[in-house]
Structures are given as structure tokens and as C-alpha cells.
């Protein structure tokens, strides 16, 4: 996506990105990933998305361990054979 101007990104992808970034912010802030919270963050960022996306995204995140999904880290690679 870095090589594509924002104006050329399809709206469905923008909607998904808005929800994903908002969910990460909410998780990091230890707030509930809810439709209302997603909409609040997206609107605060100046975003405008289809109404069903935040509802769908919140339901998708419900009951999931988002924290573990967002952990980055390198596990050591296997030793080189040889």
C-alpha cells in the first residue's frame, strides 16, 4: 500500500484499514473494541466509512485474544544445517 496514493486505494480497503487501526489503538488503550468506540476514533481521524464495517469488525473481534495477535517479536530461527 505504501506505493499507492491514498486517493487510489479502494474504499473497501480504506474502511478495513480504518477499523484495523482503530482496533489496535483501542486495544493499546485497554478500551473495548466496540462499534461505538471504533466509530468515535474513525470520526476523530476524519474518516468516513460504510456503517456496517464497525459493527462487523467489532463482532469479529469479540471474544478474540487481540493482544496476542498484535505481539510482534522474533523467535530465534533454526540453526543452520551444515
Secondary structure as UniProt FT lines:
FT   TURN            2..3
FT   HELIX           6..8
FT   HELIX           11..28
FT   TURN            29..30
FT   HELIX           35..44
FT   TURN            45..46
FT   HELIX           51..61
FT   TURN            62..63
FT   HELIX           66..69
//
